[in-house]
């Protein structure tokens, strides 16, 4: 693996994310990915459903750059309602594990007033680093 999880030994364990990641290799970035399909159509107004679609789209974009979910080093989540996020953690966790696995990059989550697409409940930016030679 070309990355190292950065976690000071005296800090409480992070659950579901990393506090920091050091990596080297080819960098792959996504734009803000929202929960619509390849036809830019929303199939659901369910928060967890939109997260699942956004993660599925991130995996597809990463693949175009030769990256896999385990190459993720950072995810930045923008949500319109943190209460919906917190209420959907079980479903989000299941979708995350199904699509990304048990790989937890550095993450941040920010509540925003709105996203450009009115029906969007979540937007996620991803950064991956593909190891040299892969």
PyMOL commands that set and color helices and strands:
alter all, ss='L'
color gray80, all
select helices_A, chain A and resi 47-64+69-71+82-87+89-99
alter helices_A, ss='H'
color red, helices_A
select strands_A, chain A and resi 3-6+20-23+26-29+33-34+72-79+106-111+122-130
alter strands_A, ss='S'
color yellow, strands_A
deselect
rebuild
show_as cartoon
